[in-house]
Amino acid sequence: MQHELFEDVGIEVEYMNYDNSPYSQAFGSFDPFVTILDLLANLGPDANHHIKAATIPWRQIVALQFKNEK
């Protein structure tokens, strides 16, 4: 994605940063890399207490990726 092109026209690009707090899953140990449907299926109405997300500006994401590659 060419983030700068969005900035050039006044659009801020941010990514979602989800909290992967463990919750009880039906099969095996906790796997954070599943869809939101897994959370809803396993917790029902209590899923709201586990949905925590914040946005991160794209430059921070790129910096984190670059740092992790070293």
CHARMM-style PDB file with segment names, atoms N, HN, CA, C and O in Angstrom:
ATOM      1  N   MET     1       0.856  -1.169   0.000  1.00  0.00      PROA
ATOM      2  CA  MET     1       0.000   0.000   0.000  1.00  0.00      PROA
ATOM      3  C   MET     1       0.903   1.233   0.000  1.00  0.00      PROA
ATOM      4  O   MET     1       1.906   1.278   0.713  1.00  0.00      PROA
ATOM      5  N   GLN     2       0.551   2.202  -0.781  1.00  0.00      PROA
ATOM      6  HN  GLN     2      -0.263   2.165  -1.360  1.00  0.00      PROA
ATOM      7  CA  GLN     2       1.316   3.440  -0.849  1.00  0.00      PROA
ATOM      8  C   GLN     2       0.653   4.480   0.061  1.00  0.00      PROA
ATOM      9  O   GLN     2      -0.154   5.299  -0.378  1.00  0.00      PROA
ATOM     10  N   HSD     3       1.020   4.419   1.330  1.00  0.00      PROA
ATOM     11  HN  HSD     3       1.676   3.754   1.687  1.00  0.00      PROA
ATOM     12  CA  HSD     3       0.401   5.256   2.351  1.00  0.00      PROA
ATOM     13  C   HSD     3       0.505   6.744   2.046  1.00  0.00      PROA
ATOM     14  O   HSD     3      -0.423   7.509   2.308  1.00  0.00      PROA
ATOM     15  N   GLU     4       1.641   7.145   1.490  1.00  0.00      PROA
ATOM     16  HN  GLU     4       2.395   6.524   1.277  1.00  0.00      PROA
ATOM     17  CA  GLU     4       1.861   8.562   1.220  1.00  0.00      PROA
ATOM     18  C   GLU     4       0.832   9.132   0.250  1.00  0.00      PROA
ATOM     19  O   GLU     4       0.468  10.302   0.358  1.00  0.00      PROA
ATOM     20  N   LEU     5       0.363   8.328  -0.689  1.00  0.00      PROA
ATOM     21  HN  LEU     5       0.660   7.377  -0.777  1.00  0.00      PROA
ATOM     22  CA  LEU     5      -0.651   8.801  -1.641  1.00  0.00      PROA
ATOM     23  C   LEU     5      -1.938   9.199  -0.914  1.00  0.00      PROA
ATOM     24  O   LEU     5      -2.596  10.168  -1.294  1.00  0.00      PROA
ATOM     25  N   PHE     6      -2.289   8.457   0.119  1.00  0.00      PROA
ATOM     26  HN  PHE     6      -1.754   7.670   0.428  1.00  0.00      PROA
ATOM     27  CA  PHE     6      -3.462   8.805   0.914  1.00  0.00      PROA
ATOM     28  C   PHE     6      -3.221  10.098   1.676  1.00  0.00      PROA
ATOM     29  O   PHE     6      -4.085  10.973   1.724  1.00  0.00      PROA
ATOM     30  N   GLU     7      -2.041  10.210   2.270  1.00  0.00      PROA
ATOM     31  HN  GLU     7      -1.339   9.499   2.230  1.00  0.00      PROA
ATOM     32  CA  GLU     7      -1.713  11.436   3.004  1.00  0.00      PROA
ATOM     33  C   GLU     7      -1.730  12.662   2.101  1.00  0.00      PROA
ATOM     34  O   GLU     7      -2.147  13.743   2.518  1.00  0.00      PROA
ATOM     35  N   ASP     8      -1.273  12.488   0.858  1.00  0.00      PROA
ATOM     36  HN  ASP     8      -0.935  11.609   0.519  1.00  0.00      PROA
ATOM     37  CA  ASP     8      -1.223  13.606  -0.085  1.00  0.00      PROA
ATOM     38  C   ASP     8      -2.598  14.221  -0.332  1.00  0.00      PROA
ATOM     39  O   ASP     8      -2.702  15.401  -0.665  1.00  0.00      PROA
ATOM     40  N   VAL     9      -3.648  13.425  -0.170  1.00  0.00      PROA
ATOM     41  HN  VAL     9      -3.563  12.466   0.101  1.00  0.00      PROA
ATOM     42  CA  VAL     9      -5.005  13.947  -0.377  1.00  0.00      PROA
ATOM     43  C   VAL     9      -5.763  14.116   0.940  1.00  0.00      PROA
ATOM     44  O   VAL     9      -6.985  14.268   0.951  1.00  0.00      PROA
ATOM     45  N   GLY    10      -5.015  14.088   2.058  1.00  0.00      PROA
ATOM     46  HN  GLY    10      -4.023  13.964   2.050  1.00  0.00      PROA
ATOM     47  CA  GLY    10      -5.615  14.381   3.356  1.00  0.00      PROA
ATOM     48  C   GLY    10      -6.296  13.219   4.052  1.00  0.00      PROA
ATOM     49  O   GLY    10      -7.110  13.423   4.952  1.00  0.00      PROA
ATOM     50  N   ILE    11      -5.970  11.999   3.644  1.00  0.00      PROA
ATOM     51  HN  ILE    11      -5.308  11.833   2.913  1.00  0.00      PROA
ATOM     52  CA  ILE    11      -6.570  10.823   4.279  1.00  0.00      PROA
ATOM     53  C   ILE    11      -5.549  10.186   5.208  1.00  0.00      PROA
ATOM     54  O   ILE    11      -4.451   9.823   4.784  1.00  0.00      PROA
ATOM     55  N   GLU    12      -5.921  10.053   6.485  1.00  0.00      PROA
ATOM     56  HN  GLU    12      -6.813  10.348   6.829  1.00  0.00      PROA
ATOM     57  CA  GLU    12      -5.047   9.390   7.454  1.00  0.00      PROA
ATOM     58  C   GLU    12      -5.243   7.884   7.359  1.00  0.00      PROA
ATOM     59  O   GLU    12      -6.374   7.400   7.336  1.00  0.00      PROA
ATOM     60  N   VAL    13      -4.145   7.149   7.305  1.00  0.00      PROA
ATOM     61  HN  VAL    13      -3.226   7.542   7.324  1.00  0.00      PROA
ATOM     62  CA  VAL    13      -4.212   5.694   7.260  1.00  0.00      PROA
ATOM     63  C   VAL    13      -3.800   5.165   8.621  1.00  0.00      PROA
ATOM     64  O   VAL    13      -2.709   5.455   9.112  1.00  0.00      PROA
ATOM     65  N   GLU    14      -4.684   4.388   9.223  1.00  0.00      PROA
ATOM     66  HN  GLU    14      -5.570   4.153   8.825  1.00  0.00      PROA
ATOM     67  CA  GLU    14      -4.400   3.769  10.517  1.00  0.00      PROA
ATOM     68  C   GLU    14      -4.789   2.300  10.452  1.00  0.00      PROA
ATOM     69  O   GLU    14      -5.669   1.908   9.687  1.00  0.00      PROA
ATOM     70  N   TYR    15      -4.126   1.507  11.257  1.00  0.00      PROA
ATOM     71  HN  TYR    15      -3.411   1.826  11.879  1.00  0.00      PROA
ATOM     72  CA  TYR    15      -4.414   0.078  11.331  1.00  0.00      PROA
ATOM     73  C   TYR    15      -5.001  -0.242  12.701  1.00  0.00      PROA
ATOM     74  O   TYR    15      -4.728   0.443  13.686  1.00  0.00      PROA
ATOM     75  N   MET    16      -5.800  -1.281  12.741  1.00  0.00      PROA
ATOM     76  HN  MET    16      -6.021  -1.837  11.940  1.00  0.00      PROA
ATOM     77  CA  MET    16      -6.381  -1.725  14.003  1.00  0.00      PROA
ATOM     78  C   MET    16      -5.360  -2.557  14.775  1.00  0.00      PROA
ATOM     79  O   MET    16      -4.666  -3.395  14.198  1.00  0.00      PROA
ATOM     80  N   ASN    17      -5.278  -2.324  16.056  1.00  0.00      PROA
ATOM     81  HN  ASN    17      -5.843  -1.644  16.524  1.00  0.00      PROA
ATOM     82  CA  ASN    17      -4.432  -3.102  16.942  1.00  0.00      PROA
ATOM     83  C   ASN    17      -5.362  -3.771  17.946  1.00  0.00      PROA
ATOM     84  O   ASN    17      -5.859  -3.127  18.869  1.00  0.00      PROA
ATOM     85  N   TYR    18      -5.591  -5.057  17.760  1.00  0.00      PROA
ATOM     86  HN  TYR    18      -5.187  -5.580  17.009  1.00  0.00      PROA
ATOM     87  CA  TYR    18      -6.530  -5.787  18.602  1.00  0.00      PROA
ATOM     88  C   TYR    18      -5.829  -6.410  19.803  1.00  0.00      PROA
ATOM     89  O   TYR    18      -4.689  -6.863  19.714  1.00  0.00      PROA
ATOM     90  N   ASP    19      -6.527  -6.420  20.906  1.00  0.00      PROA
ATOM     91  HN  ASP    19      -7.454  -6.051  20.978  1.00  0.00      PROA
ATOM     92  CA  ASP    19      -6.047  -7.087  22.108  1.00  0.00      PROA
ATOM     93  C   ASP    19      -6.361  -8.576  21.971  1.00  0.00      PROA
ATOM     94  O   ASP    19      -7.516  -8.957  21.782  1.00  0.00      PROA
ATOM     95  N   ASN    20      -5.347  -9.398  22.066  1.00  0.00      PROA
ATOM     96  HN  ASN    20      -4.409  -9.088  22.219  1.00  0.00      PROA
ATOM     97  CA  ASN    20      -5.527 -10.845  21.938  1.00  0.00      PROA
ATOM     98  C   ASN    20      -5.527 -11.526  23.301  1.00  0.00      PROA
ATOM     99  O   ASN    20      -4.828 -12.520  23.497  1.00  0.00      PROA
ATOM    100  N   SER    21      -6.301 -11.004  24.237  1.00  0.00      PROA
ATOM    101  HN  SER    21      -6.869 -10.197  24.078  1.00  0.00      PROA
ATOM    102  CA  SER    21      -6.372 -11.605  25.566  1.00  0.00      PROA
ATOM    103  C   SER    21      -6.982 -13.005  25.464  1.00  0.00      PROA
ATOM    104  O   SER    21      -7.993 -13.196  24.788  1.00  0.00      PROA
ATOM    105  N   PRO    22      -6.375 -13.966  26.125  1.00  0.00      PROA
ATOM    106  CA  PRO    22      -6.901 -15.337  26.081  1.00  0.00      PROA
ATOM    107  C   PRO    22      -8.325 -15.439  26.621  1.00  0.00      PROA
ATOM    108  O   PRO    22      -8.704 -14.742  27.562  1.00  0.00      PROA
ATOM    109  N   TYR    23      -9.087 -16.308  26.012  1.00  0.00      PROA
ATOM    110  HN  TYR    23      -8.780 -16.875  25.248  1.00  0.00      PROA
ATOM    111  CA  TYR    23     -10.427 -16.643  26.469  1.00  0.00      PROA
ATOM    112  C   TYR    23     -10.618 -18.136  26.252  1.00  0.00      PROA
ATOM    113  O   TYR    23      -9.848 -18.761  25.523  1.00  0.00      PROA
ATOM    114  N   SER    24     -11.607 -18.694  26.862  1.00  0.00      PROA
ATOM    115  HN  SER    24     -12.232 -18.186  27.454  1.00  0.00      PROA
ATOM    116  CA  SER    24     -11.859 -20.125  26.773  1.00  0.00      PROA
ATOM    117  C   SER    24     -12.373 -20.490  25.383  1.00  0.00      PROA
ATOM    118  O   SER    24     -13.415 -20.003  24.945  1.00  0.00      PROA
ATOM    119  N   GLN    25     -11.628 -21.354  24.698  1.00  0.00      PROA
ATOM    120  HN  GLN    25     -10.781 -21.750  25.054  1.00  0.00      PROA
ATOM    121  CA  GLN    25     -12.030 -21.836  23.383  1.00  0.00      PROA
ATOM    122  C   GLN    25     -12.408 -23.308  23.489  1.00  0.00      PROA
ATOM    123  O   GLN    25     -11.908 -24.027  24.354  1.00  0.00      PROA
ATOM    124  N   ALA    26     -13.280 -23.740  22.618  1.00  0.00      PROA
ATOM    125  HN  ALA    26     -13.687 -23.156  21.915  1.00  0.00      PROA
ATOM    126  CA  ALA    26     -13.834 -25.100  22.693  1.00  0.00      PROA
ATOM    127  C   ALA    26     -12.801 -26.190  22.411  1.00  0.00      PROA
ATOM    128  O   ALA    26     -12.890 -27.276  22.984  1.00  0.00      PROA
ATOM    129  N   PHE    27     -11.831 -25.927  21.549  1.00  0.00      PROA
ATOM    130  HN  PHE    27     -11.759 -25.045  21.084  1.00  0.00      PROA
ATOM    131  CA  PHE    27     -10.905 -26.982  21.132  1.00  0.00      PROA
ATOM    132  C   PHE    27      -9.458 -26.567  21.350  1.00  0.00      PROA
ATOM    133  O   PHE    27      -8.984 -25.615  20.731  1.00  0.00      PROA
ATOM    134  N   GLY    28      -8.763 -27.265  22.216  1.00  0.00      PROA
ATOM    135  HN  GLY    28      -9.148 -28.039  22.719  1.00  0.00      PROA
ATOM    136  CA  GLY    28      -7.336 -27.043  22.418  1.00  0.00      PROA
ATOM    137  C   GLY    28      -7.002 -25.775  23.174  1.00  0.00      PROA
ATOM    138  O   GLY    28      -7.857 -25.147  23.798  1.00  0.00      PROA
ATOM    139  N   SER    29      -5.718 -25.418  23.095  1.00  0.00      PROA
ATOM    140  HN  SER    29      -5.024 -25.929  22.588  1.00  0.00      PROA
ATOM    141  CA  SER    29      -5.239 -24.228  23.794  1.00  0.00      PROA
ATOM    142  C   SER    29      -5.627 -22.966  23.009  1.00  0.00      PROA
ATOM    143  O   SER    29      -6.037 -23.036  21.850  1.00  0.00      PROA
ATOM    144  N   PHE    30      -5.488 -21.834  23.663  1.00  0.00      PROA
ATOM    145  HN  PHE    30      -5.155 -21.777  24.605  1.00  0.00      PROA
ATOM    146  CA  PHE    30      -5.911 -20.562  23.073  1.00  0.00      PROA
ATOM    147  C   PHE    30      -5.155 -20.276  21.784  1.00  0.00      PROA
ATOM    148  O   PHE    30      -3.929 -20.375  21.730  1.00  0.00      PROA
ATOM    149  N   ASP    31      -5.899 -19.924  20.758  1.00  0.00      PROA
ATOM    150  HN  ASP    31      -6.895 -19.843  20.802  1.00  0.00      PROA
ATOM    151  CA  ASP    31      -5.338 -19.531  19.468  1.00  0.00      PROA
ATOM    152  C   ASP    31      -5.838 -18.119  19.159  1.00  0.00      PROA
ATOM    153  O   ASP    31      -7.028 -17.939  18.900  1.00  0.00      PROA
ATOM    154  N   PRO    32      -4.952 -17.104  19.179  1.00  0.00      PROA
ATOM    155  CA  PRO    32      -5.396 -15.734  18.945  1.00  0.00      PROA
ATOM    156  C   PRO    32      -5.663 -15.430  17.467  1.00  0.00      PROA
ATOM    157  O   PRO    32      -6.227 -14.385  17.144  1.00  0.00      PROA
ATOM    158  N   PHE    33      -5.264 -16.332  16.575  1.00  0.00      PROA
ATOM    159  HN  PHE    33      -4.806 -17.182  16.837  1.00  0.00      PROA
ATOM    160  CA  PHE    33      -5.358 -16.062  15.142  1.00  0.00      PROA
ATOM    161  C   PHE    33      -6.594 -16.699  14.513  1.00  0.00      PROA
ATOM    162  O   PHE    33      -6.507 -17.429  13.526  1.00  0.00      PROA
ATOM    163  N   VAL    34      -7.744 -16.401  15.113  1.00  0.00      PROA
ATOM    164  HN  VAL    34      -7.814 -15.808  15.915  1.00  0.00      PROA
ATOM    165  CA  VAL    34      -9.024 -16.874  14.592  1.00  0.00      PROA
ATOM    166  C   VAL    34      -9.900 -15.648  14.340  1.00  0.00      PROA
ATOM    167  O   VAL    34      -9.529 -14.534  14.709  1.00  0.00      PROA
ATOM    168  N   THR    35     -11.039 -15.847  13.725  1.00  0.00      PROA
ATOM    169  HN  THR    35     -11.340 -16.752  13.425  1.00  0.00      PROA
ATOM    170  CA  THR    35     -11.920 -14.715  13.439  1.00  0.00      PROA
ATOM    171  C   THR    35     -12.719 -14.323  14.683  1.00  0.00      PROA
ATOM    172  O   THR    35     -12.757 -15.044  15.680  1.00  0.00      PROA
ATOM    173  N   ILE    36     -13.339 -13.179  14.587  1.00  0.00      PROA
ATOM    174  HN  ILE    36     -13.308 -12.593  13.777  1.00  0.00      PROA
ATOM    175  CA  ILE    36     -14.207 -12.691  15.665  1.00  0.00      PROA
ATOM    176  C   ILE    36     -15.354 -13.665  15.919  1.00  0.00      PROA
ATOM    177  O   ILE    36     -15.910 -13.708  17.016  1.00  0.00      PROA
ATOM    178  N   LEU    37     -15.703 -14.444  14.900  1.00  0.00      PROA
ATOM    179  HN  LEU    37     -15.251 -14.409  14.009  1.00  0.00      PROA
ATOM    180  CA  LEU    37     -16.789 -15.419  15.061  1.00  0.00      PROA
ATOM    181  C   LEU    37     -16.453 -16.447  16.133  1.00  0.00      PROA
ATOM    182  O   LEU    37     -17.344 -16.919  16.839  1.00  0.00      PROA
ATOM    183  N   ASP    38     -15.179 -16.797  16.262  1.00  0.00      PROA
ATOM    184  HN  ASP    38     -14.455 -16.413  15.688  1.00  0.00      PROA
ATOM    185  CA  ASP    38     -14.780 -17.741  17.309  1.00  0.00      PROA
ATOM    186  C   ASP    38     -15.047 -17.160  18.687  1.00  0.00      PROA
ATOM    187  O   ASP    38     -15.564 -17.847  19.568  1.00  0.00      PROA
ATOM    188  N   LEU    39     -14.696 -15.901  18.871  1.00  0.00      PROA
ATOM    189  HN  LEU    39     -14.276 -15.344  18.156  1.00  0.00      PROA
ATOM    190  CA  LEU    39     -14.942 -15.232  20.149  1.00  0.00      PROA
ATOM    191  C   LEU    39     -16.435 -15.198  20.453  1.00  0.00      PROA
ATOM    192  O   LEU    39     -16.851 -15.500  21.571  1.00  0.00      PROA
ATOM    193  N   LEU    40     -17.233 -14.836  19.469  1.00  0.00      PROA
ATOM    194  HN  LEU    40     -16.896 -14.591  18.560  1.00  0.00      PROA
ATOM    195  CA  LEU    40     -18.679 -14.771  19.669  1.00  0.00      PROA
ATOM    196  C   LEU    40     -19.273 -16.148  19.949  1.00  0.00      PROA
ATOM    197  O   LEU    40     -20.142 -16.285  20.809  1.00  0.00      PROA
ATOM    198  N   ALA    41     -18.809 -17.168  19.230  1.00  0.00      PROA
ATOM    199  HN  ALA    41     -18.102 -17.057  18.531  1.00  0.00      PROA
ATOM    200  CA  ALA    41     -19.345 -18.514  19.420  1.00  0.00      PROA
ATOM    201  C   ALA    41     -18.987 -19.073  20.796  1.00  0.00      PROA
ATOM    202  O   ALA    41     -19.778 -19.801  21.396  1.00  0.00      PROA
ATOM    203  N   ASN    42     -17.810 -18.738  21.289  1.00  0.00      PROA
ATOM    204  HN  ASN    42     -17.168 -18.147  20.802  1.00  0.00      PROA
ATOM    205  CA  ASN    42     -17.364 -19.283  22.568  1.00  0.00      PROA
ATOM    206  C   ASN    42     -17.853 -18.493  23.782  1.00  0.00      PROA
ATOM    207  O   ASN    42     -18.055 -19.066  24.852  1.00  0.00      PROA
ATOM    208  N   LEU    43     -18.041 -17.194  23.622  1.00  0.00      PROA
ATOM    209  HN  LEU    43     -17.876 -16.729  22.753  1.00  0.00      PROA
ATOM    210  CA  LEU    43     -18.400 -16.366  24.782  1.00  0.00      PROA
ATOM    211  C   LEU    43     -19.790 -15.751  24.719  1.00  0.00      PROA
ATOM    212  O   LEU    43     -20.298 -15.269  25.731  1.00  0.00      PROA
ATOM    213  N   GLY    44     -20.407 -15.760  23.555  1.00  0.00      PROA
ATOM    214  HN  GLY    44     -19.995 -16.151  22.733  1.00  0.00      PROA
ATOM    215  CA  GLY    44     -21.738 -15.174  23.439  1.00  0.00      PROA
ATOM    216  C   GLY    44     -21.744 -13.718  23.861  1.00  0.00      PROA
ATOM    217  O   GLY    44     -20.864 -12.962  23.451  1.00  0.00      PROA
ATOM    218  N   PRO    45     -22.720 -13.297  24.678  1.00  0.00      PROA
ATOM    219  CA  PRO    45     -22.833 -11.890  25.081  1.00  0.00      PROA
ATOM    220  C   PRO    45     -21.614 -11.366  25.841  1.00  0.00      PROA
ATOM    221  O   PRO    45     -21.354 -10.162  25.838  1.00  0.00      PROA
ATOM    222  N   ASP    46     -20.867 -12.259  26.490  1.00  0.00      PROA
ATOM    223  HN  ASP    46     -21.077 -13.237  26.492  1.00  0.00      PROA
ATOM    224  CA  ASP    46     -19.675 -11.830  27.230  1.00  0.00      PROA
ATOM    225  C   ASP    46     -18.514 -11.437  26.307  1.00  0.00      PROA
ATOM    226  O   ASP    46     -17.498 -10.924  26.777  1.00  0.00      PROA
ATOM    227  N   ALA    47     -18.658 -11.670  25.018  1.00  0.00      PROA
ATOM    228  HN  ALA    47     -19.484 -12.086  24.636  1.00  0.00      PROA
ATOM    229  CA  ALA    47     -17.600 -11.321  24.060  1.00  0.00      PROA
ATOM    230  C   ALA    47     -17.279  -9.832  24.098  1.00  0.00      PROA
ATOM    231  O   ALA    47     -16.137  -9.438  23.861  1.00  0.00      PROA
ATOM    232  N   ASN    48     -18.277  -9.000  24.396  1.00  0.00      PROA
ATOM    233  HN  ASN    48     -19.205  -9.320  24.589  1.00  0.00      PROA
ATOM    234  CA  ASN    48     -18.044  -7.552  24.457  1.00  0.00      PROA
ATOM    235  C   ASN    48     -16.930  -7.176  25.416  1.00  0.00      PROA
ATOM    236  O   ASN    48     -16.229  -6.189  25.191  1.00  0.00      PROA
ATOM    237  N   HSD    49     -16.757  -7.935  26.467  1.00  0.00      PROA
ATOM    238  HN  HSD    49     -17.327  -8.736  26.649  1.00  0.00      PROA
ATOM    239  CA  HSD    49     -15.726  -7.632  27.466  1.00  0.00      PROA
ATOM    240  C   HSD    49     -14.330  -7.945  26.961  1.00  0.00      PROA
ATOM    241  O   HSD    49     -13.346  -7.512  27.561  1.00  0.00      PROA
ATOM    242  N   HSD    50     -14.229  -8.681  25.880  1.00  0.00      PROA
ATOM    243  HN  HSD    50     -15.029  -9.032  25.393  1.00  0.00      PROA
ATOM    244  CA  HSD    50     -12.926  -9.068  25.347  1.00  0.00      PROA
ATOM    245  C   HSD    50     -12.552  -8.310  24.081  1.00  0.00      PROA
ATOM    246  O   HSD    50     -11.442  -8.465  23.574  1.00  0.00      PROA
ATOM    247  N   ILE    51     -13.450  -7.505  23.574  1.00  0.00      PROA
ATOM    248  HN  ILE    51     -14.353  -7.378  23.987  1.00  0.00      PROA
ATOM    249  CA  ILE    51     -13.172  -6.770  22.342  1.00  0.00      PROA
ATOM    250  C   ILE    51     -12.572  -5.422  22.720  1.00  0.00      PROA
ATOM    251  O   ILE    51     -13.277  -4.499  23.129  1.00  0.00      PROA
ATOM    252  N   LYS    52     -11.266  -5.332  22.573  1.00  0.00      PROA
ATOM    253  HN  LYS    52     -10.694  -6.082  22.240  1.00  0.00      PROA
ATOM    254  CA  LYS    52     -10.546  -4.096  22.859  1.00  0.00      PROA
ATOM    255  C   LYS    52      -9.642  -3.831  21.667  1.00  0.00      PROA
ATOM    256  O   LYS    52      -8.799  -4.657  21.316  1.00  0.00      PROA
ATOM    257  N   ALA    53      -9.823  -2.698  21.064  1.00  0.00      PROA
ATOM    258  HN  ALA    53     -10.508  -2.027  21.350  1.00  0.00      PROA
ATOM    259  CA  ALA    53      -9.009  -2.362  19.907  1.00  0.00      PROA
ATOM    260  C   ALA    53      -8.698  -0.883  19.911  1.00  0.00      PROA
ATOM    261  O   ALA    53      -9.455  -0.070  20.441  1.00  0.00      PROA
ATOM    262  N   ALA    54      -7.586  -0.555  19.318  1.00  0.00      PROA
ATOM    263  HN  ALA    54      -6.971  -1.215  18.887  1.00  0.00      PROA
ATOM    264  CA  ALA    54      -7.181   0.833  19.153  1.00  0.00      PROA
ATOM    265  C   ALA    54      -6.548   0.952  17.770  1.00  0.00      PROA
ATOM    266  O   ALA    54      -6.111  -0.042  17.191  1.00  0.00      PROA
ATOM    267  N   THR    55      -6.504   2.158  17.255  1.00  0.00      PROA
ATOM    268  HN  THR    55      -6.860   2.966  17.725  1.00  0.00      PROA
ATOM    269  CA  THR    55      -5.858   2.351  15.966  1.00  0.00      PROA
ATOM    270  C   THR    55      -4.429   2.832  16.165  1.00  0.00      PROA
ATOM    271  O   THR    55      -4.100   3.492  17.150  1.00  0.00      PROA
ATOM    272  N   ILE    56      -3.592   2.480  15.199  1.00  0.00      PROA
ATOM    273  HN  ILE    56      -3.858   1.944  14.398  1.00  0.00      PROA
ATOM    274  CA  ILE    56      -2.187   2.880  15.204  1.00  0.00      PROA
ATOM    275  C   ILE    56      -1.883   3.521  13.847  1.00  0.00      PROA
ATOM    276  O   ILE    56      -2.198   2.939  12.809  1.00  0.00      PROA
ATOM    277  N   PRO    57      -1.280   4.699  13.843  1.00  0.00      PROA
ATOM    278  CA  PRO    57      -0.900   5.326  12.573  1.00  0.00      PROA
ATOM    279  C   PRO    57       0.034   4.410  11.777  1.00  0.00      PROA
ATOM    280  O   PRO    57       0.844   3.682  12.350  1.00  0.00      PROA
ATOM    281  N   TRP    58      -0.090   4.459  10.468  1.00  0.00      PROA
ATOM    282  HN  TRP    58      -0.748   5.050  10.002  1.00  0.00      PROA
ATOM    283  CA  TRP    58       0.656   3.541   9.617  1.00  0.00      PROA
ATOM    284  C   TRP    58       2.166   3.658   9.802  1.00  0.00      PROA
ATOM    285  O   TRP    58       2.874   2.659   9.678  1.00  0.00      PROA
ATOM    286  N   ARG    59       2.669   4.837  10.092  1.00  0.00      PROA
ATOM    287  HN  ARG    59       2.094   5.649  10.193  1.00  0.00      PROA
ATOM    288  CA  ARG    59       4.120   4.997  10.267  1.00  0.00      PROA
ATOM    289  C   ARG    59       4.630   4.178  11.458  1.00  0.00      PROA
ATOM    290  O   ARG    59       5.740   3.647  11.415  1.00  0.00      PROA
ATOM    291  N   GLN    60       3.828   4.076  12.511  1.00  0.00      PROA
ATOM    292  HN  GLN    60       2.927   4.508  12.546  1.00  0.00      PROA
ATOM    293  CA  GLN    60       4.220   3.256  13.662  1.00  0.00      PROA
ATOM    294  C   GLN    60       4.233   1.778  13.290  1.00  0.00      PROA
ATOM    295  O   GLN    60       5.122   1.041  13.715  1.00  0.00      PROA
ATOM    296  N   ILE    61       3.264   1.342  12.508  1.00  0.00      PROA
ATOM    297  HN  ILE    61       2.541   1.941  12.163  1.00  0.00      PROA
ATOM    298  CA  ILE    61       3.220  -0.057  12.079  1.00  0.00      PROA
ATOM    299  C   ILE    61       4.441  -0.391  11.242  1.00  0.00      PROA
ATOM    300  O   ILE    61       5.075  -1.426  11.448  1.00  0.00      PROA
ATOM    301  N   VAL    62       4.774   0.483  10.299  1.00  0.00      PROA
ATOM    302  HN  VAL    62       4.259   1.323  10.132  1.00  0.00      PROA
ATOM    303  CA  VAL    62       5.939   0.260   9.446  1.00  0.00      PROA
ATOM    304  C   VAL    62       7.209   0.218  10.288  1.00  0.00      PROA
ATOM    305  O   VAL    62       8.074  -0.629  10.067  1.00  0.00      PROA
ATOM    306  N   ALA    63       7.323   1.125  11.249  1.00  0.00      PROA
ATOM    307  HN  ALA    63       6.620   1.813  11.429  1.00  0.00      PROA
ATOM    308  CA  ALA    63       8.505   1.142  12.121  1.00  0.00      PROA
ATOM    309  C   ALA    63       8.614  -0.143  12.930  1.00  0.00      PROA
ATOM    310  O   ALA    63       9.709  -0.681  13.095  1.00  0.00      PROA
ATOM    311  N   LEU    64       7.484  -0.641  13.436  1.00  0.00      PROA
ATOM    312  HN  LEU    64       6.595  -0.204  13.301  1.00  0.00      PROA
ATOM    313  CA  LEU    64       7.495  -1.891  14.198  1.00  0.00      PROA
ATOM    314  C   LEU    64       7.893  -3.070  13.318  1.00  0.00      PROA
ATOM    315  O   LEU    64       8.661  -3.932  13.744  1.00  0.00      PROA
ATOM    316  N   GLN    65       7.381  -3.111  12.109  1.00  0.00      PROA
ATOM    317  HN  GLN    65       6.757  -2.411  11.763  1.00  0.00      PROA
ATOM    318  CA  GLN    65       7.737  -4.194  11.194  1.00  0.00      PROA
ATOM    319  C   GLN    65       9.217  -4.156  10.859  1.00  0.00      PROA
ATOM    320  O   GLN    65       9.878  -5.194  10.825  1.00  0.00      PROA
ATOM    321  N   PHE    66       9.733  -2.971  10.612  1.00  0.00      PROA
ATOM    322  HN  PHE    66       9.196  -2.128  10.639  1.00  0.00      PROA
ATOM    323  CA  PHE    66      11.150  -2.809  10.286  1.00  0.00      PROA
ATOM    324  C   PHE    66      12.014  -3.257  11.465  1.00  0.00      PROA
ATOM    325  O   PHE    66      13.024  -3.936  11.282  1.00  0.00      PROA
ATOM    326  N   LYS    67      11.608  -2.870  12.672  1.00  0.00      PROA
ATOM    327  HN  LYS    67      10.788  -2.318  12.820  1.00  0.00      PROA
ATOM    328  CA  LYS    67      12.350  -3.231  13.883  1.00  0.00      PROA
ATOM    329  C   LYS    67      12.348  -4.740  14.083  1.00  0.00      PROA
ATOM    330  O   LYS    67      13.368  -5.310  14.470  1.00  0.00      PROA
ATOM    331  N   ASN    68      11.208  -5.401  13.824  1.00  0.00      PROA
ATOM    332  HN  ASN    68      10.380  -4.938  13.509  1.00  0.00      PROA
ATOM    333  CA  ASN    68      11.104  -6.848  14.003  1.00  0.00      PROA
ATOM    334  C   ASN    68      11.873  -7.642  12.958  1.00  0.00      PROA
ATOM    335  O   ASN    68      12.223  -8.798  13.198  1.00  0.00      PROA
ATOM    336  N   GLU    69      12.142  -7.043  11.806  1.00  0.00      PROA
ATOM    337  HN  GLU    69      11.858  -6.104  11.611  1.00  0.00      PROA
ATOM    338  CA  GLU    69      12.880  -7.723  10.753  1.00  0.00      PROA
ATOM    339  C   GLU    69      14.361  -7.775  11.038  1.00  0.00      PROA
ATOM    340  O   GLU    69      15.065  -8.615  10.478  1.00  0.00      PROA
ATOM    341  N   LYS    70      14.852  -6.899  11.894  1.00  0.00      PROA
ATOM    342  HN  LYS    70      14.280  -6.216  12.349  1.00  0.00      PROA
ATOM    343  CA  LYS    70      16.297  -6.863  12.204  1.00  0.00      PROA
ATOM    344  C   LYS    70      16.691  -7.947  13.163  1.00  0.00      PROA
ATOM    345  OT1 LYS    70      17.863  -8.056  13.524  1.00  0.00      PROA
TER     346      LYS     70
END
